[in-house]
Amino acid sequence: MSENRPIVLSIAGFDPSGGAGVLADIKTFEQHKVYGFAINTANTIQTENEFHSIQWTPIDFVIESIITLLNNYPVKVVKIGIVPSLSYLNEIIIFLKKHSPTIQIIWDPILKSSTEFDFLTLSNQQILIDILNQIDLITPNYNEMQKLFPNFDSPLFWRAPIAIGRGAVSVLLKGGHNPTEIGVDYLFTQKEVFRLMPKETLLSEKHGSGCVLSAAITANLALGQNLKTACENAKIYTENYLLSNPTKLGFHYV
């Protein structure tokens, strides 16, 4: 089945419009020639313009799915999307690491949908710190960054990538919501900060573009690219996705 392709896993919500969540992730994985698995954390009723409701998947069902897949397949990289709580997310990460200690984990911290529906609050800071010490990369937008890291706007955070409170995780700050540098991404690693410039500027807004970006990074890491290269190439892929048509639902192609 996947003899010549690395295997990746998306643990995220199901968006029936196909613009976000596991459907968008699987489309992205296929274009990158990796084999994608998916586990639903939630079923939603939504379009690219309106969010109506969500039904969360019980954590026991998600964990059983994870164990079944990891016991049977060599999953290299996992992307995690919407979750109802930090404790839910922490359980997922614990079981991922227990069954595959070297697995790479990306969290796309979706705190609010593009249609302004709140998914996740960050009330328990200790669990958040525990999570950040166990995963490899998070991909927040500008608004999510401010909620995740209260010291984000301080000069120390920018000069010292190993800033207190960020744990061991690397951070890709997406530029789509940046009020002063639209489209400019920043990659914070433990040693350096990289500024990733857009190659295109006249882009059409898309529902789920953040999901596409993090899924593309997931695929690139599974293909053996280093983190900086994986993020740079994922940015190019996402820009092509944003250029694909003027509607909020984009087309996937390389």
ZIGI-V898179 format. One record per helix or strand of 2 or more residues. SS is the DSSP state (A for helix, B for strand). FROM is the first residue (numbers start at 1). TO is the last residue. If there is no record, write none. Layout:
ss = <SS;SS>
from = <FROM;FROM>
to = <TO;TO>
This chain:
ss = <B;A;B;B;A;B;A;B;A;B;A;A;B;B;B;A;A>
from = <7;21;35;51;59;75;86;104;125;137;142;155;170;185;193;209;227>
to = <14;31;46;56;72;80;99;107;132;138;148;159;173;188;196;222;243>
